[in-house]
């Protein structure tokens, strides 16, 4: 009886085994990048391709495979004749689609980015290739526009030193690489569109990356004007699954060769890529918040290096990272003569410190106001606003959104905190009760724990309260707010007060007659490596919206005149500021002069990584230091030349930890901030 039962079970097992499959006639082995994020499994795996899968299992297609007892997605990287694996290979479970969504150049780029940031290929592939949308994949693609290539002309490039030569080299199949400092009044969207058009005339494509949807809309319109309709696509993560995949396929299939978008566009599979461009690489939205946390600038640098494409990094400001590329000779600086700078720049005034009327520069002027130290809106600010309202809209930049985003004791100046959770108190509107920013609990009976006072003051005033104050100070004048989720697209040329937070400043038709930068000391007081760089970038963005000094444009800085970012704004010298910032980073051994890695996780796990023999010499190990409940941070710093060795060491550490199933540790190379 037992023997019969055993034979029956053996027959059932044999019946369940798949029938033998005929191998593919050519290249019967597929190397697959399996979607497994474990560092010790970050390599291709070989699978057999059957005859019925031969036509569909093309390099770059999506497949599913059996891996560690589970069905897992993956991409075919290549087809080869034989495998180095000594045993029998499992076959591909299914070819999801024969569409080669992962091209060989993009696969090489993803591998390079993963290695640079000590990440895994699967993590980068999730960023590079959008999820499949089967219905869109089956849609009939519209015919490509075969009409003549339009020539948008030089535009603002005609007045940029080296600009015409840049376009000529792009049109002649060249690969120039440049850092362009744009001036107020430059049509930057049209300039980038002209560069893409010049590259397209040589038969090559372009990838243009910008920080946000407003920039995408501007360059989208400029590309339509320069190239005509149907010659480019917009690729952003906010499009939605169907629209994003449709735009991705248009580039993949070669229907268009120009792609503009946000981070999602950096990996766009453009055929015959000839140009990568990035606008405002200092904007923090260019940094990917998901592992391995790559930055668009570094992705495009790697892409230009791997493909031999041209590269243009443009902006009103210049980051130390871009300056390092200029100093190394990888990028050529493009700028304008001082005469053109003076003609385009607004007149910059500084008020709020002693001796503020003694500054010199291409557009500076006297604005002394000794009493301004104690005034948030000093007399000079009212003077500039009143004069500007006679000729058009006036912009006021306020660092914080909200009404009164922070409160303090009126008598002892101690921060006001919630009696229940110790969170900071704030006031959401006129007449509203103070409430906790953490738990939301109102606190009408607040008293100071230090001095017993019940009186509150606002050390920080938000955009809403500023707009309210200005409405009372300038009765009859329209006051518009642009902040948070309510960002204005633009404002008309009629007189009005526009109160905006940094990054939410809407352009005005014909430019603003004047602009005021409020609470600059609050921005400069932020404890961060990039504080000065970020402040200047925000202020230059405002200066770019103001009319030139010759047309009466005024830009007033309310604050101290001595900080380096303020002086760079007065002198209209973002390149000089970037050079000095880079020199200071070199002296302090900070990025981009050095490569930094942060490791964050449970204290016991992080402490075990502090040993110097784990990291390439010469290195510095800083910490670990606590950064939260049951969480510490370790910083490893090496010279820039040792960056690849540090990334390799980090990958080895992560591989060992994942193989031994140890608790995860968050690893980030070149973090944008260490706060």
Order of alpha helices (4+ residues) and beta strands (2+ residues): alpha-beta-beta-beta-beta-beta-alpha-alpha-alpha-alpha-beta-alpha-beta-alpha-beta-alpha-beta-beta-alpha-beta-alpha-beta-alpha-beta-alpha-beta-beta-beta-beta-beta-alpha-beta-beta-beta-beta-beta-alpha-alpha-beta-alpha-alpha-beta-alpha-beta-beta-alpha-beta
